[in-house]
Amino acid sequence: MQIIKRSLAVLGWFVVFPAFADGAIGDGVKTLPLFDAHMHYKEPAWDEYPVGTVIELMDKSGVAMALVSSTPDDGTIMLWEHAPDRIVPEMRPYKNQAGSGNWTKFPGMLDYITQRLDAYPHTGIGEFHLHRIDPADKDLINGIVSMAIKRDIFVHVHSGQEPVKLLLALEPNLKVIWAHAGMSEPPEVIEPLMEKHATLYADTSFRESDILAVDGIDPEWEALLIKFSDRFMVGSDTWVNDQWARYETLMAINRKWLSYLPREVAERIAYKNAQRLFERNIKLD
């Protein structure tokens, strides 16, 4: 048996895991590269965690590449310019006083997003928050969806199920990454949405405490991850500096729950899905 300390912000206890089930990748997960599909490099991190330090943390954790969005977008560009072969940029529409709760209300937001997409090789728009569906945001949301379709990029949305349903109703071919797999949405909500929409993906950042169980891996999550093994990706969500301080532990916890899955499933979720989605090539040693 192996003991690992859960050091997420919401946890402070120990979990004991049983021996790996037959067919699981087990310790083989330690050699897998990871693609961190939910990283932020926000302004408060710039001094404490310079770009070189971020890459060092990725190296120590076996993270080959990362999908990065930042508040403001300058952070993403700083990382991308430092390590263009390691950073996949996406455009987060937050700046100055426009944040997660009010970004849709700022005049000129669509123009700002367009300018940043024209200036830099962003592969998506997000991660952005849609806490509720506000009819007043219709023009902006329609504009973002149209822009994503025209440019063949994805949107990365932090929301419950209803905004995801709205986005995919507006455009069934829209490529959506559901941040945190809905944050608190259970497998019985996630499964039918993924069943219905082939272009719906999800990152599992902040879901580690749901996926892991006292005796290994939650059976409902295990079934979901296996059924849609081609559409889940791991993530760290370095939204505050405390997450950067725990980065190595966070990625080790991701390896822990991946270790209970069959090798092919673990490989897809660890890096192959993101590699395919963002058209990158991770070279294996």
N, C-alpha and C positions, 0 to 999 in steps of 0.2 A: 504494500500500500504506500501511497505517497501523500504527503500533507503539503498544502499550499495555502498561504495567507491571502485572503481576499482583501485587497487594499483599495477598492473603489470608494468614492466619496460616501456612498450610501451604506457601506458595509464595514464591519470591523471585527469579523469573526473568522474562525478556522473551519475548513471543510475537509473531511477525509474522504478520499475517493477509493473505490474498490479496484481490483485488478481489471484490466481492459477486457472487454468482451471479445469473443472470437470474431475475426474479420475486421476489427478496428485497426486504424493505422498505428495507434499506441505511440511508443517512443519515436517512431518514424516521423512524427510530426515535427520533431526538433530540427530536422534538416530541410523542411519546406521553406521556401521564401514566402514572405507575406507581402500583400499589397494592401496598404492601409487606405481604405476607401472613404475615410471620414476624418480628415485632419484639418485643423485651423492653425493659422499663424497670425494671431491678432496682435495689435500694437503693444499691449502690455508685455508680450513675450519677447519683443525684439531685442531689448537690452540684456535680459537675463538668459535668454536662449538665442544667441546669434545664429545666423544661418548655418555656419559650420558645426555648431553644437547640435542643431536639429539633425543634420546628416549623420553625425556621430551616434546619436541616440537611435536613429534608424538602423545603422550598421550593427550596433550592439544587440538590437532586437531581431535581427534577421529580416528587416523590412526593406525590400528591394525598391519599391516605389510607393508613392502616396498621391492620393487625390486631395488637393488642397484648395480651400476657400478661406477668405480672411476678411476681417473688419479692421481697416479698410482693405480694398483689393490690392493695395500696394504691397502688403505682406506676402501675398501669394506670388506676386511678380518678383519680389526680392528672392524668395526661395527658388523659384523657377529659373531665374537668371543665374543663380549660384550653382544649381544642379539640374540643368534641363533634361538630363537623361533619367532623373529620379523623380521629378515632380510633374504631375499632371494637373494643370491649373483649371479651376472653374471659377466663374464670376459671381461673387456674392454681392447682392445689391445693397450693402450696408455701408454708410459713410457718415461722418460728422454726427448729426443728431438722428439720422435715419437708422433705426435698429430693428430688432426682431418684432417689436410690437407695433411699429408705426411706419415701416418702410414703404408700404403701399400707398401712403397718404402724401408722400412728398412729390411736389410738382417736378416734372421733367425726369422722373425716374426711368421711364422707358428709353428716353434719349441717352441718359447716363449709361444704362446697360448696353445700348447699341454702341456707344463710343468705346467702351472697354472691350467689347467683343471684337470690334474692328481693329483695335490697337494691339491686342494680344491673343495668343492661340488658346483661348479658353475652350474647353471641351463640353462645358455645360453652364447652366445658370443655377446658382444655389451655392450652398445650402441656404434656403430661405424658409422662414416660418409663415405658415398660414394657420393661425389659431382658430379662425372661424371664417365662414363664407359671408363676405360683405358685398351686397349688390353694387355698392359704390366703387368697388375695385374691379368691376367687370371689364372695363376697357384695358386696364393694365394687365390683368391676367390673360385676356384674349391676345394682347400684344406679345406677351412673353411666350405663350403657347405657339403663336404663329411664327415668331422669331426662331424658336427651338426647332420647329418642323422645317423651316426654310433652310436653316444652317445645318440641319441634321445633327443636332446636339441634344443632350438630355436636360431635364430639370431635376434638381435635387431638393426635395421638399420635406420639411419637418412639420408634420401634422398628424391628426387622427385620420380615420378612414374617409370622412365625408369630402374634404378638399381633394384627396386623391381621386375619389370617384368623379368629382367635378372636372378635374384636369383631363381625365381619360374620356369623359363624356364629350368634352369640347373637341378632342382629337384622339381617336382610338389608337393611332399610330405613334403618339407621343411617347418618347422614352423617358420613363420616370424612375428615379432612385428614391425610394421611401426611406428617409433618414430614420435611424434607430428602429427600423421595421415597425414604425408607428409609435415608438416610445413605450406605450403601455397597452397597445392593442394585443390581444391574445392570439394564439395560432388559429383558433376557430374563426377569427375575423380576417386574418391575413390570407389564409388558404383560399377562400372563394374568390378574393380579389385577384390573387395570382393565377388562379385557375381561369378566370375570365379574361385577364389582360396579359398577353404574352410579352408585352414591353414594360411590365412592372418588375423592377428589381428592388433590392433592399440591402442596406448595410445594417450590421448587427451591433453597432456601437451602443453602449449603455444597456444592452439586453443580456449581458453576461450572467447577471444574477437570476434571470428568468430561464436561460438555457441550461445553466448548471444546476444540478440537484445534489442533495446530500449523498446519494448513491451513484453519482455519475452525471448523466445528462437527462433532462426532463423528457419523458417519452413523447409528449405531444410536439415539443420542439424538434426532437430527433426525427419524427415522421415528417414534419414540415420541411426541415432542412434537406432530408434525403429526397423527398418528392420534388422539390424545386432546387436541387443542388446546383443547377446552372444559373441561378438568379440571386444568390446571396453572396455578400462580401463582408469581410471583417472591417473594423474601424476602431479608432482610438478616441475621437472627439476631444481634441486638445483645446477646449473652449476657454479654459482658465489655466493659469500657470501650474496649479496643483496637478492638473492632468499631465503636464509635461514632466513634473517631478516624479510621477508614477508611470511614465511611458513604458519603461521596460517591463514593469509588473503587469500593466494592462495588456501588452502584447503576449506576455507569458500566459495570462488567463485565457486569451483567445486560443492559444495553442492547446491549453488544457481541454477546453470543450471540443476543439477540433479532433483531439486525440481519441475521442470515443466514437468517431465516425469512420465508415469505410474509407480506405485510402483514396479512391477516386473522388468521393464526395469531399473529403478534406482538402484535396488538391484544388478542386474547382473553387471552393469557398475561400481558401487561403490566398490564391493568386490567379488562377486560370480564368475565372469569370471576369475579373477586372482587366486582365491582360487582353482578353477578347473584346470587351466592351469599349475600351479606350485605345484599342489597336496599338498596343505596346508589346515589346518582346523582352521578357525577363530571361536572361541567360543563366542557366543552371551550371553550378560547378561540376 
